Amino acid sequence: MSKGVTPKSENYSKWYTDVITKAELADYGPVKGTMVIRPYGYQIWENLKDRLDIEFKKTGHVNGYFPLFIPKSFLAKEAEHVEGFAKECAIVTHSRLKNNDDKTDLIPDPESKLEEEIIVRPTSETVIWSMYKKWIKSHRDLPILMNQWANVVRWEMRTRLFLRTSEFLWQEGHTAHSTENEAKEETLKILTIYKEVVEGMLGIPVICGTKTDAEKFAGAETTYCIESMMGDKRALQAGTSHYLGQNFAKAFNVKFQDSDNTEKYVYATSWGVSTRLIGALIMVHGDDKGLRLPPNIAPIQIVFVPIYKTDEDYQKIKDYLSSILTYCENNHIRYKLDNREKLSPGYKFNEWEMKGVPIRVEVGPRDLADGNITIVRRDNFEKTIEKIDTIESKIINILEDIQNSLFNNALKFQNENTHQVQNYEEFKTIINTGGFIKCGWDGNPQTEAKIKSETNATIRCIPMNQEFDNLNCIYSSKPAKYQVIFAKAY
């Protein structure tokens, strides 16, 4: 199964695509730039979705759904917002097709041309705020804490599975508040949820911070983010939470009557994570044999591979494993008994290694005779022989150890490749080899733009914890206003 996977060291981009296709996570759709998420990949997304949904609902959020289609005029109401998305919008101009004259093709029916073009949503702020205008009249209608699970379309010319596709899946939260403080607290609350879920489920260490004005969400006052380091030392934005101030409320004239009988504009937030987190999962933990999945996110946490020649041998192994399979069911451990015929054990081993299943259990006639099972960990390929009658007490601990091991290895890699530099020449050298650079920035957008132009590195975030004394800007040598993290990014 692993044959044909390009080594990471040889071609990282090809390795990434090979793993996705051979592990059956996704495939290319018939329209350029689109992606088909296969069941195994979708199970990963469902596990993440279910956990996030629980966390959102714990904090009072509810799910709704808004239309895929947005009137073009809605986007035009918020100037900065439309400028940020104008080049990525897919546009509907007609409502039906008809045959051409010789009936060899279908063409848009000229008589069905729409009076106003419709935008396929790149994000839902504008359509949601048009509805909030109808729903919000009084302070008693606030806060609105709404989330939707949806697809969005951002027309991409250069695409990569999971990381950048013309259509992708995500959740987008959109909340409305009566006060600035409440809205700001909301953005940070969501950021904390993102950090805890991405680190706790996906085993991906992240850095929390804010985006610069050049990198923030179009239409936001402040964008908070979680940034992560991939296996090739490039950065990936893993999630964002935006404080929108009153920008959209003013654009759509959304006001409420406060308890003091004065009319005020609503304060807003929006926030989201997407299927690009699956791309991060692959790049942070994957190796030359394929995926390595942290148990908390893995669709299958344990795969049992019986080794047998006859139906009678298989039945004996199945009976032998019955107690441990029941234990897995009772403890909500996701498992699979691989009893497929006409496939060799070696083929199965390679397949489950490619798919990143955290634990493989091998059981053959000799194991039955000795009262053993063989356990192979996917994170480090450690193989141990365990007694069948004591393994139940160890399974959960092994899964927890794999989860922690993958996170700690990723954190070690991130720390080892996060650098502090003394001058701009050193900065350029390290940026070319990859990694994060923690350094001073004078806060001048022109400085930021010049560094980006000269090195293709961007300020990934201004970390929440600012710890520096007498720090100068890495480019201008002026006193630093912020300590920032630069990197090349996806």
Steps between C-alpha positions, in 0.01 A plus 500: 500500500784743581683436173501807282485754784759764426735551798446827686867590461483455122187698417285620789212618281483170310524305827203697635283425197607135494396451861159658445418286198653172622347532848168564322433831669402695189522516123480766233153605388396528133505883515851639531573608855230288662548211739311180575536407867497121525334323797822450699589867466145604577503293820795707618304817423193362678701420814637854505159649419328305778752611761486865397121489493494376859737777611301771320174383656657489847555876466145576393535493121234352276509382139305650211534510126512785249469496119780404264403791272563864586376803302796686353374825654545355850874459450528855370363641826822435693782644291799338673322165509417495128853610410638206697287243317429656158764300316381169646126523435308256282207678333161369381367701206221281356232276647474231232658335197373418155620307194700687240365523146634164382433339838862395547554694821332679787526878532360757747153602391527876424143549620596368844765765569462615861420862578765488771789256496525257789823421686570145618597565860871546572391567862163592647537829688294705256202266465496436875505869586213563261301253711625637832355836395156332495548314826670756725289784641573509872776417747274207595578344158872490583734327503452282193750214516461315171717257309450318172668196347521566129697504179647815346647579160813707444615472142862391519732478202771300674353228717623228735282232658361609839728804522358712219205388290227694322239348730561389856311412816513702817309643790440871521376662817331841485405669824332830588547682833383810680846604625853519369641309798257212456592466132872509574459238772317282245790508253748393767267231635480345153875529451547301821261230375694477173833469679375232741333291228782524244762415759290249693345312207734552208816508709614816320672767713390853416604857576223747585525857387354782294541576133650824372271736311644368172418139590171537688156399373341746259255709702635410846631732768720225644573146381619246756659182369662171581813430293668163461826370353486233233754224444681704235535789749243718322216661693132425463217713637294243687208716610386860541265694724410854396380797701296693241413801714195678357611483137232262375233645729559842346515361145162327548358755746452248781405691815337408828322692774709469816363484854552877533269551197783619274556352155839338441683301235565134571851360557597186310739207468560226248725194521577178319713194438487283191598172339850645452561367852510153344786626284675621813444163667672324210796736481567522873492127577542311171811299409630310199258214567197729496278643772562488871171585666465607863250261662258777596431584134559160337192338338644163604707497819587129500504256212505127573669291230442124542762277338350169392476247219166329557152608600539293814816693595321829441209401721741406780672840474167681495389315813840570658452875438135517605571635846727780383260595218219526753726715719562736207127529433417568863773766527416674171831405343470508121628171361492281191543124466662458158364166385526570126584186306759454224715781639829413667578621853790701354266684263268581789790620717612740227146626440431581864843660536418720202167594660671585827305273736666557841509136618519178300434172678630184332370160608606164356496132604820539702347791696199281583726223623700736723209718620650810333421775253748715310456877519663738248486876557473717187674802653836326555449143368574363845393133513415330828363161599222525756295245689142487374357494852678822609482712184162656578651697789773638272315600182378842609842584645670407173258715301559793735875452475485506118289817510746673732803371312382639165419839654832519685697402189323772300562755777869404516527542122333842522725616783816375329406691185397827664793740488601835639732697274735793547483669160316503168766302315462217750122536463518447123728197534273322747178588316637331190567177691161511674362549847351770719696813583408683818625858476419867540283707264465875508126484426539677164295335221767607249762300690272198497437540125871535418591183693223311321615629163864409561456163672140376440468479879199647678425588859302195605389656825578740780515250789265562792789483745732786414831444676776734392721779634709736290406313182558664164325442169679234298471712184511868595698465826253743659360416844257208463132561563426126499668166520368303201536166327605499136482194274426385151149361497242293316 
